[in-house]
């Protein structure tokens, strides 16, 4: 065999070794990714671990409701309004530009405190969450130091709420229910419309 033929055979052998090494590396990588994903995916029968909105233990019986106060230790609750100002009146634009928010009186806060309920769905009920969720009313709770310790988002467009508070999370199979009509009276008294960016649906 000539020197050239030997060199070609040697080069082909090296190419084959490199290809085999690359295949082995990619195979190991795919196996590692698959193992990681399988560990990360939750059991369909259990709630998502680490989900900030869901706890694993149920305290309520199916169909039971329980009133919830967002942050009882808060010394102040303020309402903030957000949205697309160019579609709204000058009054609503001013509300959106108010970085201090509207402070709720004691009586107004009592109304708000009665508006939220935790409800565990019964087997015959289903939780259909609209995809349009776009809140424009934000009730923020502050402690004595002026630090925010809770927030209640209210979407009058699709009539859904979300709650952000360390000690108030939903259990598996539960939803938040909100007295939108009662809160609408509160907002009207504060001269804040409910149909911001969703005309006719507030």
PyMOL CGO cylinders between C-alpha atoms (Angstrom):
from pymol import cmd
from pymol.cgo import CYLINDER

trace = [
    CYLINDER, 0.00, 0.00, 0.00, 1.33, 3.39, -0.95, 0.3, 1, 1, 1, 1, 1, 1,
    CYLINDER, 1.33, 3.39, -0.95, 2.01, 6.15, 1.55, 0.3, 1, 1, 1, 1, 1, 1,
    CYLINDER, 2.01, 6.15, 1.55, -0.86, 8.18, 0.10, 0.3, 1, 1, 1, 1, 1, 1,
    CYLINDER, -0.86, 8.18, 0.10, -3.29, 5.30, 0.52, 0.3, 1, 1, 1, 1, 1, 1,
    CYLINDER, -3.29, 5.30, 0.52, -2.11, 4.81, 4.11, 0.3, 1, 1, 1, 1, 1, 1,
    CYLINDER, -2.11, 4.81, 4.11, -2.63, 8.51, 4.84, 0.3, 1, 1, 1, 1, 1, 1,
    CYLINDER, -2.63, 8.51, 4.84, -6.16, 8.42, 3.34, 0.3, 1, 1, 1, 1, 1, 1,
    CYLINDER, -6.16, 8.42, 3.34, -7.06, 5.32, 5.35, 0.3, 1, 1, 1, 1, 1, 1,
    CYLINDER, -7.06, 5.32, 5.35, -5.70, 6.92, 8.52, 0.3, 1, 1, 1, 1, 1, 1,
    CYLINDER, -5.70, 6.92, 8.52, -7.68, 10.14, 7.85, 0.3, 1, 1, 1, 1, 1, 1,
    CYLINDER, -7.68, 10.14, 7.85, -10.88, 8.18, 7.23, 0.3, 1, 1, 1, 1, 1, 1,
    CYLINDER, -10.88, 8.18, 7.23, -10.34, 6.29, 10.46, 0.3, 1, 1, 1, 1, 1, 1,
    CYLINDER, -10.34, 6.29, 10.46, -9.91, 9.54, 12.40, 0.3, 1, 1, 1, 1, 1, 1,
    CYLINDER, -9.91, 9.54, 12.40, -13.07, 10.98, 10.80, 0.3, 1, 1, 1, 1, 1, 1,
    CYLINDER, -13.07, 10.98, 10.80, -15.02, 7.88, 11.82, 0.3, 1, 1, 1, 1, 1, 1,
    CYLINDER, -15.02, 7.88, 11.82, -13.73, 8.14, 15.40, 0.3, 1, 1, 1, 1, 1, 1,
    CYLINDER, -13.73, 8.14, 15.40, -14.70, 11.81, 15.58, 0.3, 1, 1, 1, 1, 1, 1,
    CYLINDER, -14.70, 11.81, 15.58, -18.18, 11.09, 14.23, 0.3, 1, 1, 1, 1, 1, 1,
    CYLINDER, -18.18, 11.09, 14.23, -18.64, 8.26, 16.72, 0.3, 1, 1, 1, 1, 1, 1,
    CYLINDER, -18.64, 8.26, 16.72, -17.47, 10.52, 19.55, 0.3, 1, 1, 1, 1, 1, 1,
    CYLINDER, -17.47, 10.52, 19.55, -19.89, 13.27, 18.52, 0.3, 1, 1, 1, 1, 1, 1,
    CYLINDER, -19.89, 13.27, 18.52, -22.78, 10.78, 18.31, 0.3, 1, 1, 1, 1, 1, 1,
    CYLINDER, -22.78, 10.78, 18.31, -21.92, 9.52, 21.80, 0.3, 1, 1, 1, 1, 1, 1,
    CYLINDER, -21.92, 9.52, 21.80, -21.79, 13.06, 23.19, 0.3, 1, 1, 1, 1, 1, 1,
    CYLINDER, -21.79, 13.06, 23.19, -25.16, 14.04, 21.68, 0.3, 1, 1, 1, 1, 1, 1,
    CYLINDER, -25.16, 14.04, 21.68, -26.75, 10.77, 22.82, 0.3, 1, 1, 1, 1, 1, 1,
    CYLINDER, -26.75, 10.77, 22.82, -25.57, 11.36, 26.38, 0.3, 1, 1, 1, 1, 1, 1,
    CYLINDER, -25.57, 11.36, 26.38, -26.83, 14.94, 26.22, 0.3, 1, 1, 1, 1, 1, 1,
    CYLINDER, -26.83, 14.94, 26.22, -30.30, 13.91, 25.04, 0.3, 1, 1, 1, 1, 1, 1,
    CYLINDER, -30.30, 13.91, 25.04, -30.51, 11.24, 27.75, 0.3, 1, 1, 1, 1, 1, 1,
    CYLINDER, -30.51, 11.24, 27.75, -29.55, 13.80, 30.41, 0.3, 1, 1, 1, 1, 1, 1,
    CYLINDER, -29.55, 13.80, 30.41, -32.15, 16.30, 29.12, 0.3, 1, 1, 1, 1, 1, 1,
    CYLINDER, -32.15, 16.30, 29.12, -34.83, 13.61, 29.09, 0.3, 1, 1, 1, 1, 1, 1,
    CYLINDER, -34.83, 13.61, 29.09, -34.02, 12.56, 32.65, 0.3, 1, 1, 1, 1, 1, 1,
    CYLINDER, -34.02, 12.56, 32.65, -34.12, 16.16, 33.85, 0.3, 1, 1, 1, 1, 1, 1,
    CYLINDER, -34.12, 16.16, 33.85, -37.48, 16.82, 32.20, 0.3, 1, 1, 1, 1, 1, 1,
    CYLINDER, -37.48, 16.82, 32.20, -38.98, 13.63, 33.59, 0.3, 1, 1, 1, 1, 1, 1,
    CYLINDER, -38.98, 13.63, 33.59, -37.97, 14.69, 37.10, 0.3, 1, 1, 1, 1, 1, 1,
    CYLINDER, -37.97, 14.69, 37.10, -39.25, 18.22, 36.61, 0.3, 1, 1, 1, 1, 1, 1,
    CYLINDER, -39.25, 18.22, 36.61, -42.69, 17.24, 35.27, 0.3, 1, 1, 1, 1, 1, 1,
    CYLINDER, -42.69, 17.24, 35.27, -45.25, 16.95, 38.09, 0.3, 1, 1, 1, 1, 1, 1,
    CYLINDER, -45.25, 16.95, 38.09, -47.58, 14.09, 38.66, 0.3, 1, 1, 1, 1, 1, 1,
    CYLINDER, -47.58, 14.09, 38.66, -50.94, 14.93, 37.04, 0.3, 1, 1, 1, 1, 1, 1,
    CYLINDER, -50.94, 14.93, 37.04, -52.66, 14.00, 40.29, 0.3, 1, 1, 1, 1, 1, 1,
    CYLINDER, -52.66, 14.00, 40.29, -50.70, 16.48, 42.39, 0.3, 1, 1, 1, 1, 1, 1,
    CYLINDER, -50.70, 16.48, 42.39, -50.47, 20.30, 42.23, 0.3, 1, 1, 1, 1, 1, 1,
    CYLINDER, -50.47, 20.30, 42.23, -47.45, 21.99, 40.73, 0.3, 1, 1, 1, 1, 1, 1,
    CYLINDER, -47.45, 21.99, 40.73, -44.64, 22.11, 43.26, 0.3, 1, 1, 1, 1, 1, 1,
    CYLINDER, -44.64, 22.11, 43.26, -43.35, 25.63, 43.75, 0.3, 1, 1, 1, 1, 1, 1,
    CYLINDER, -43.35, 25.63, 43.75, -46.40, 27.21, 42.11, 0.3, 1, 1, 1, 1, 1, 1,
    CYLINDER, -46.40, 27.21, 42.11, -46.88, 30.59, 43.88, 0.3, 1, 1, 1, 1, 1, 1,
    CYLINDER, -46.88, 30.59, 43.88, -50.67, 30.33, 43.56, 0.3, 1, 1, 1, 1, 1, 1,
    CYLINDER, -50.67, 30.33, 43.56, -51.30, 26.74, 44.69, 0.3, 1, 1, 1, 1, 1, 1,
    CYLINDER, -51.30, 26.74, 44.69, -50.82, 24.82, 47.94, 0.3, 1, 1, 1, 1, 1, 1,
    CYLINDER, -50.82, 24.82, 47.94, -51.12, 21.05, 48.26, 0.3, 1, 1, 1, 1, 1, 1,
    CYLINDER, -51.12, 21.05, 48.26, -53.35, 20.58, 51.30, 0.3, 1, 1, 1, 1, 1, 1,
    CYLINDER, -53.35, 20.58, 51.30, -57.11, 21.12, 51.25, 0.3, 1, 1, 1, 1, 1, 1,
    CYLINDER, -57.11, 21.12, 51.25, -58.78, 22.63, 54.30, 0.3, 1, 1, 1, 1, 1, 1,
    CYLINDER, -58.78, 22.63, 54.30, -62.17, 23.16, 52.68, 0.3, 1, 1, 1, 1, 1, 1,
    CYLINDER, -62.17, 23.16, 52.68, -64.68, 20.48, 51.78, 0.3, 1, 1, 1, 1, 1, 1,
    CYLINDER, -64.68, 20.48, 51.78, -65.88, 20.27, 48.16, 0.3, 1, 1, 1, 1, 1, 1,
    CYLINDER, -65.88, 20.27, 48.16, -68.35, 23.10, 47.54, 0.3, 1, 1, 1, 1, 1, 1,
    CYLINDER, -68.35, 23.10, 47.54, -67.33, 24.99, 50.71, 0.3, 1, 1, 1, 1, 1, 1,
    CYLINDER, -67.33, 24.99, 50.71, -66.51, 28.72, 50.73, 0.3, 1, 1, 1, 1, 1, 1,
    CYLINDER, -66.51, 28.72, 50.73, -64.48, 30.77, 53.20, 0.3, 1, 1, 1, 1, 1, 1,
    CYLINDER, -64.48, 30.77, 53.20, -64.11, 34.57, 53.39, 0.3, 1, 1, 1, 1, 1, 1,
    CYLINDER, -64.11, 34.57, 53.39, -60.54, 35.81, 53.05, 0.3, 1, 1, 1, 1, 1, 1,
    CYLINDER, -60.54, 35.81, 53.05, -58.94, 39.08, 54.14, 0.3, 1, 1, 1, 1, 1, 1,
    CYLINDER, -58.94, 39.08, 54.14, -55.93, 39.73, 51.93, 0.3, 1, 1, 1, 1, 1, 1,
    CYLINDER, -55.93, 39.73, 51.93, -53.50, 41.15, 54.51, 0.3, 1, 1, 1, 1, 1, 1,
    CYLINDER, -53.50, 41.15, 54.51, -55.15, 41.68, 57.92, 0.3, 1, 1, 1, 1, 1, 1,
    CYLINDER, -55.15, 41.68, 57.92, -51.95, 43.19, 59.34, 0.3, 1, 1, 1, 1, 1, 1,
    CYLINDER, -51.95, 43.19, 59.34, -51.83, 45.94, 56.71, 0.3, 1, 1, 1, 1, 1, 1,
    CYLINDER, -51.83, 45.94, 56.71, -52.28, 49.46, 58.11, 0.3, 1, 1, 1, 1, 1, 1,
    CYLINDER, -52.28, 49.46, 58.11, -53.14, 50.97, 54.75, 0.3, 1, 1, 1, 1, 1, 1,
    CYLINDER, -53.14, 50.97, 54.75, -54.79, 49.91, 51.49, 0.3, 1, 1, 1, 1, 1, 1,
    CYLINDER, -54.79, 49.91, 51.49, -54.51, 51.99, 48.33, 0.3, 1, 1, 1, 1, 1, 1,
    CYLINDER, -54.51, 51.99, 48.33, -56.12, 51.61, 44.92, 0.3, 1, 1, 1, 1, 1, 1,
    CYLINDER, -56.12, 51.61, 44.92, -54.02, 52.01, 41.79, 0.3, 1, 1, 1, 1, 1, 1,
    CYLINDER, -54.02, 52.01, 41.79, -55.36, 52.16, 38.24, 0.3, 1, 1, 1, 1, 1, 1,
    CYLINDER, -55.36, 52.16, 38.24, -53.47, 51.07, 35.14, 0.3, 1, 1, 1, 1, 1, 1,
    CYLINDER, -53.47, 51.07, 35.14, -54.23, 50.67, 31.45, 0.3, 1, 1, 1, 1, 1, 1,
    CYLINDER, -54.23, 50.67, 31.45, -54.02, 52.39, 28.08, 0.3, 1, 1, 1, 1, 1, 1,
    CYLINDER, -54.02, 52.39, 28.08, -54.61, 56.09, 28.80, 0.3, 1, 1, 1, 1, 1, 1,
    CYLINDER, -54.61, 56.09, 28.80, -55.17, 57.22, 25.20, 0.3, 1, 1, 1, 1, 1, 1,
    CYLINDER, -55.17, 57.22, 25.20, -58.44, 55.29, 25.11, 0.3, 1, 1, 1, 1, 1, 1,
    CYLINDER, -58.44, 55.29, 25.11, -59.81, 56.84, 28.28, 0.3, 1, 1, 1, 1, 1, 1,
    CYLINDER, -59.81, 56.84, 28.28, -61.12, 60.15, 29.62, 0.3, 1, 1, 1, 1, 1, 1,
    CYLINDER, -61.12, 60.15, 29.62, -58.84, 62.75, 31.15, 0.3, 1, 1, 1, 1, 1, 1,
    CYLINDER, -58.84, 62.75, 31.15, -60.13, 61.70, 34.59, 0.3, 1, 1, 1, 1, 1, 1,
    CYLINDER, -60.13, 61.70, 34.59, -59.09, 58.08, 34.07, 0.3, 1, 1, 1, 1, 1, 1,
    CYLINDER, -59.09, 58.08, 34.07, -55.77, 59.21, 32.63, 0.3, 1, 1, 1, 1, 1, 1,
    CYLINDER, -55.77, 59.21, 32.63, -55.18, 61.21, 35.81, 0.3, 1, 1, 1, 1, 1, 1,
    CYLINDER, -55.18, 61.21, 35.81, -55.94, 58.09, 37.88, 0.3, 1, 1, 1, 1, 1, 1,
    CYLINDER, -55.94, 58.09, 37.88, -53.42, 56.11, 35.85, 0.3, 1, 1, 1, 1, 1, 1,
    CYLINDER, -53.42, 56.11, 35.85, -50.79, 58.78, 36.36, 0.3, 1, 1, 1, 1, 1, 1,
    CYLINDER, -50.79, 58.78, 36.36, -51.31, 58.86, 40.13, 0.3, 1, 1, 1, 1, 1, 1,
    CYLINDER, -51.31, 58.86, 40.13, -48.28, 57.07, 41.55, 0.3, 1, 1, 1, 1, 1, 1,
    CYLINDER, -48.28, 57.07, 41.55, -49.51, 57.44, 45.14, 0.3, 1, 1, 1, 1, 1, 1,
    CYLINDER, -49.51, 57.44, 45.14, -52.84, 55.70, 44.63, 0.3, 1, 1, 1, 1, 1, 1,
    CYLINDER, -52.84, 55.70, 44.63, -56.19, 56.37, 46.31, 0.3, 1, 1, 1, 1, 1, 1,
    CYLINDER, -56.19, 56.37, 46.31, -56.21, 55.56, 50.01, 0.3, 1, 1, 1, 1, 1, 1,
    CYLINDER, -56.21, 55.56, 50.01, -59.20, 53.56, 51.22, 0.3, 1, 1, 1, 1, 1, 1,
    CYLINDER, -59.20, 53.56, 51.22, -61.04, 54.72, 54.32, 0.3, 1, 1, 1, 1, 1, 1,
    CYLINDER, -61.04, 54.72, 54.32, -61.79, 52.26, 57.11, 0.3, 1, 1, 1, 1, 1, 1,
    CYLINDER, -61.79, 52.26, 57.11, -65.34, 51.83, 55.84, 0.3, 1, 1, 1, 1, 1, 1,
    CYLINDER, -65.34, 51.83, 55.84, -64.14, 51.28, 52.27, 0.3, 1, 1, 1, 1, 1, 1,
    CYLINDER, -64.14, 51.28, 52.27, -61.60, 48.73, 53.40, 0.3, 1, 1, 1, 1, 1, 1,
    CYLINDER, -61.60, 48.73, 53.40, -64.30, 46.85, 55.33, 0.3, 1, 1, 1, 1, 1, 1,
    CYLINDER, -64.30, 46.85, 55.33, -66.28, 46.55, 52.09, 0.3, 1, 1, 1, 1, 1, 1,
    CYLINDER, -66.28, 46.55, 52.09, -63.21, 45.27, 50.27, 0.3, 1, 1, 1, 1, 1, 1,
    CYLINDER, -63.21, 45.27, 50.27, -62.41, 42.83, 53.07, 0.3, 1, 1, 1, 1, 1, 1,
    CYLINDER, -62.41, 42.83, 53.07, -65.86, 41.26, 52.64, 0.3, 1, 1, 1, 1, 1, 1,
    CYLINDER, -65.86, 41.26, 52.64, -65.48, 40.89, 48.88, 0.3, 1, 1, 1, 1, 1, 1,
    CYLINDER, -65.48, 40.89, 48.88, -63.04, 37.98, 48.59, 0.3, 1, 1, 1, 1, 1, 1,
    CYLINDER, -63.04, 37.98, 48.59, -63.86, 34.30, 49.13, 0.3, 1, 1, 1, 1, 1, 1,
    CYLINDER, -63.86, 34.30, 49.13, -61.91, 31.10, 48.73, 0.3, 1, 1, 1, 1, 1, 1,
    CYLINDER, -61.91, 31.10, 48.73, -64.04, 28.39, 47.15, 0.3, 1, 1, 1, 1, 1, 1,
    CYLINDER, -64.04, 28.39, 47.15, -63.21, 24.72, 46.76, 0.3, 1, 1, 1, 1, 1, 1,
    CYLINDER, -63.21, 24.72, 46.76, -64.86, 23.38, 43.63, 0.3, 1, 1, 1, 1, 1, 1,
    CYLINDER, -64.86, 23.38, 43.63, -67.17, 20.40, 43.90, 0.3, 1, 1, 1, 1, 1, 1,
    CYLINDER, -67.17, 20.40, 43.90, -66.72, 17.51, 41.43, 0.3, 1, 1, 1, 1, 1, 1,
    CYLINDER, -66.72, 17.51, 41.43, -69.55, 18.88, 39.26, 0.3, 1, 1, 1, 1, 1, 1,
    CYLINDER, -69.55, 18.88, 39.26, -67.93, 22.33, 38.96, 0.3, 1, 1, 1, 1, 1, 1,
    CYLINDER, -67.93, 22.33, 38.96, -65.18, 23.36, 36.59, 0.3, 1, 1, 1, 1, 1, 1,
    CYLINDER, -65.18, 23.36, 36.59, -62.77, 26.27, 36.62, 0.3, 1, 1, 1, 1, 1, 1,
    CYLINDER, -62.77, 26.27, 36.62, -62.73, 27.96, 33.21, 0.3, 1, 1, 1, 1, 1, 1,
    CYLINDER, -62.73, 27.96, 33.21, -60.22, 30.80, 33.37, 0.3, 1, 1, 1, 1, 1, 1,
    CYLINDER, -60.22, 30.80, 33.37, -60.62, 33.29, 30.51, 0.3, 1, 1, 1, 1, 1, 1,
    CYLINDER, -60.62, 33.29, 30.51, -57.54, 33.97, 28.44, 0.3, 1, 1, 1, 1, 1, 1,
    CYLINDER, -57.54, 33.97, 28.44, -58.32, 37.70, 28.33, 0.3, 1, 1, 1, 1, 1, 1,
    CYLINDER, -58.32, 37.70, 28.33, -57.15, 38.42, 31.88, 0.3, 1, 1, 1, 1, 1, 1,
    CYLINDER, -57.15, 38.42, 31.88, -56.07, 42.08, 31.82, 0.3, 1, 1, 1, 1, 1, 1,
    CYLINDER, -56.07, 42.08, 31.82, -56.57, 43.76, 35.21, 0.3, 1, 1, 1, 1, 1, 1,
    CYLINDER, -56.57, 43.76, 35.21, -56.83, 47.53, 35.60, 0.3, 1, 1, 1, 1, 1, 1,
    CYLINDER, -56.83, 47.53, 35.60, -57.62, 47.85, 39.33, 0.3, 1, 1, 1, 1, 1, 1,
    CYLINDER, -57.62, 47.85, 39.33, -54.93, 47.05, 41.89, 0.3, 1, 1, 1, 1, 1, 1,
    CYLINDER, -54.93, 47.05, 41.89, -55.59, 47.13, 45.64, 0.3, 1, 1, 1, 1, 1, 1,
    CYLINDER, -55.59, 47.13, 45.64, -52.21, 47.26, 47.35, 0.3, 1, 1, 1, 1, 1, 1,
    CYLINDER, -52.21, 47.26, 47.35, -51.68, 46.58, 51.05, 0.3, 1, 1, 1, 1, 1, 1,
    CYLINDER, -51.68, 46.58, 51.05, -48.95, 48.33, 53.07, 0.3, 1, 1, 1, 1, 1, 1,
    CYLINDER, -48.95, 48.33, 53.07, -47.53, 47.72, 56.52, 0.3, 1, 1, 1, 1, 1, 1,
    CYLINDER, -47.53, 47.72, 56.52, -46.50, 50.33, 59.12, 0.3, 1, 1, 1, 1, 1, 1,
    CYLINDER, -46.50, 50.33, 59.12, -43.12, 50.74, 57.39, 0.3, 1, 1, 1, 1, 1, 1,
    CYLINDER, -43.12, 50.74, 57.39, -44.82, 51.61, 54.12, 0.3, 1, 1, 1, 1, 1, 1,
    CYLINDER, -44.82, 51.61, 54.12, -43.75, 48.36, 52.50, 0.3, 1, 1, 1, 1, 1, 1,
    CYLINDER, -43.75, 48.36, 52.50, -46.16, 46.51, 50.24, 0.3, 1, 1, 1, 1, 1, 1,
    CYLINDER, -46.16, 46.51, 50.24, -47.18, 43.19, 51.78, 0.3, 1, 1, 1, 1, 1, 1,
    CYLINDER, -47.18, 43.19, 51.78, -50.06, 42.18, 49.53, 0.3, 1, 1, 1, 1, 1, 1,
    CYLINDER, -50.06, 42.18, 49.53, -51.92, 42.97, 46.35, 0.3, 1, 1, 1, 1, 1, 1,
    CYLINDER, -51.92, 42.97, 46.35, -55.33, 42.12, 44.93, 0.3, 1, 1, 1, 1, 1, 1,
    CYLINDER, -55.33, 42.12, 44.93, -55.65, 42.44, 41.15, 0.3, 1, 1, 1, 1, 1, 1,
    CYLINDER, -55.65, 42.44, 41.15, -59.18, 42.88, 39.81, 0.3, 1, 1, 1, 1, 1, 1,
    CYLINDER, -59.18, 42.88, 39.81, -60.11, 42.40, 36.15, 0.3, 1, 1, 1, 1, 1, 1,
    CYLINDER, -60.11, 42.40, 36.15, -63.59, 43.65, 35.37, 0.3, 1, 1, 1, 1, 1, 1,
    CYLINDER, -63.59, 43.65, 35.37, -63.12, 42.79, 31.69, 0.3, 1, 1, 1, 1, 1, 1,
    CYLINDER, -63.12, 42.79, 31.69, -63.27, 39.03, 32.35, 0.3, 1, 1, 1, 1, 1, 1,
    CYLINDER, -63.27, 39.03, 32.35, -64.31, 39.14, 36.02, 0.3, 1, 1, 1, 1, 1, 1,
    CYLINDER, -64.31, 39.14, 36.02, -61.33, 37.39, 37.47, 0.3, 1, 1, 1, 1, 1, 1,
    CYLINDER, -61.33, 37.39, 37.47, -58.98, 38.24, 40.34, 0.3, 1, 1, 1, 1, 1, 1,
    CYLINDER, -58.98, 38.24, 40.34, -55.50, 37.28, 41.42, 0.3, 1, 1, 1, 1, 1, 1,
    CYLINDER, -55.50, 37.28, 41.42, -54.03, 37.59, 44.86, 0.3, 1, 1, 1, 1, 1, 1,
    CYLINDER, -54.03, 37.59, 44.86, -50.41, 38.13, 45.82, 0.3, 1, 1, 1, 1, 1, 1,
    CYLINDER, -50.41, 38.13, 45.82, -49.86, 37.69, 49.56, 0.3, 1, 1, 1, 1, 1, 1,
    CYLINDER, -49.86, 37.69, 49.56, -47.40, 35.37, 51.34, 0.3, 1, 1, 1, 1, 1, 1,
    CYLINDER, -47.40, 35.37, 51.34, -50.00, 33.79, 53.64, 0.3, 1, 1, 1, 1, 1, 1,
    CYLINDER, -50.00, 33.79, 53.64, -52.92, 33.62, 51.19, 0.3, 1, 1, 1, 1, 1, 1,
    CYLINDER, -52.92, 33.62, 51.19, -52.62, 30.94, 48.56, 0.3, 1, 1, 1, 1, 1, 1,
    CYLINDER, -52.62, 30.94, 48.56, -55.15, 28.65, 46.96, 0.3, 1, 1, 1, 1, 1, 1,
    CYLINDER, -55.15, 28.65, 46.96, -55.25, 24.98, 47.80, 0.3, 1, 1, 1, 1, 1, 1,
    CYLINDER, -55.25, 24.98, 47.80, -55.62, 22.36, 45.12, 0.3, 1, 1, 1, 1, 1, 1,
    CYLINDER, -55.62, 22.36, 45.12, -59.06, 22.49, 43.48, 0.3, 1, 1, 1, 1, 1, 1,
    CYLINDER, -59.06, 22.49, 43.48, -59.88, 25.98, 44.82, 0.3, 1, 1, 1, 1, 1, 1,
    CYLINDER, -59.88, 25.98, 44.82, -60.59, 29.29, 43.12, 0.3, 1, 1, 1, 1, 1, 1,
    CYLINDER, -60.59, 29.29, 43.12, -60.93, 32.89, 44.23, 0.3, 1, 1, 1, 1, 1, 1,
    CYLINDER, -60.93, 32.89, 44.23, -64.43, 34.36, 44.12, 0.3, 1, 1, 1, 1, 1, 1,
    CYLINDER, -64.43, 34.36, 44.12, -64.94, 38.11, 44.24, 0.3, 1, 1, 1, 1, 1, 1,
    CYLINDER, -64.94, 38.11, 44.24, -67.98, 40.30, 44.85, 0.3, 1, 1, 1, 1, 1, 1,
    CYLINDER, -67.98, 40.30, 44.85, -67.64, 42.38, 41.69, 0.3, 1, 1, 1, 1, 1, 1,
    CYLINDER, -67.64, 42.38, 41.69, -70.99, 44.13, 42.23, 0.3, 1, 1, 1, 1, 1, 1,
    CYLINDER, -70.99, 44.13, 42.23, -70.17, 45.14, 45.80, 0.3, 1, 1, 1, 1, 1, 1,
    CYLINDER, -70.17, 45.14, 45.80, -66.72, 46.33, 44.80, 0.3, 1, 1, 1, 1, 1, 1,
    CYLINDER, -66.72, 46.33, 44.80, -68.25, 48.26, 41.88, 0.3, 1, 1, 1, 1, 1, 1,
    CYLINDER, -68.25, 48.26, 41.88, -70.28, 50.32, 44.35, 0.3, 1, 1, 1, 1, 1, 1,
    CYLINDER, -70.28, 50.32, 44.35, -67.08, 50.98, 46.29, 0.3, 1, 1, 1, 1, 1, 1,
    CYLINDER, -67.08, 50.98, 46.29, -65.28, 52.08, 43.12, 0.3, 1, 1, 1, 1, 1, 1,
    CYLINDER, -65.28, 52.08, 43.12, -68.20, 54.29, 42.09, 0.3, 1, 1, 1, 1, 1, 1,
    CYLINDER, -68.20, 54.29, 42.09, -68.05, 56.04, 45.47, 0.3, 1, 1, 1, 1, 1, 1,
    CYLINDER, -68.05, 56.04, 45.47, -64.34, 56.63, 44.82, 0.3, 1, 1, 1, 1, 1, 1,
    CYLINDER, -64.34, 56.63, 44.82, -65.16, 58.00, 41.34, 0.3, 1, 1, 1, 1, 1, 1,
    CYLINDER, -65.16, 58.00, 41.34, -63.28, 55.16, 39.65, 0.3, 1, 1, 1, 1, 1, 1,
    CYLINDER, -63.28, 55.16, 39.65, -64.98, 53.46, 36.67, 0.3, 1, 1, 1, 1, 1, 1,
    CYLINDER, -64.98, 53.46, 36.67, -64.97, 49.68, 36.35, 0.3, 1, 1, 1, 1, 1, 1,
    CYLINDER, -64.97, 49.68, 36.35, -64.97, 49.47, 32.54, 0.3, 1, 1, 1, 1, 1, 1,
    CYLINDER, -64.97, 49.47, 32.54, -61.47, 50.80, 31.97, 0.3, 1, 1, 1, 1, 1, 1,
    CYLINDER, -61.47, 50.80, 31.97, -60.20, 49.56, 28.58, 0.3, 1, 1, 1, 1, 1, 1,
    CYLINDER, -60.20, 49.56, 28.58, -63.21, 47.23, 28.30, 0.3, 1, 1, 1, 1, 1, 1,
    CYLINDER, -63.21, 47.23, 28.30, -66.25, 49.45, 27.54, 0.3, 1, 1, 1, 1, 1, 1,
    CYLINDER, -66.25, 49.45, 27.54, -69.61, 47.92, 28.41, 0.3, 1, 1, 1, 1, 1, 1,
    CYLINDER, -69.61, 47.92, 28.41, -68.06, 44.97, 30.23, 0.3, 1, 1, 1, 1, 1, 1,
    CYLINDER, -68.06, 44.97, 30.23, -67.42, 46.54, 33.62, 0.3, 1, 1, 1, 1, 1, 1,
]
cmd.load_cgo(trace, "trace")
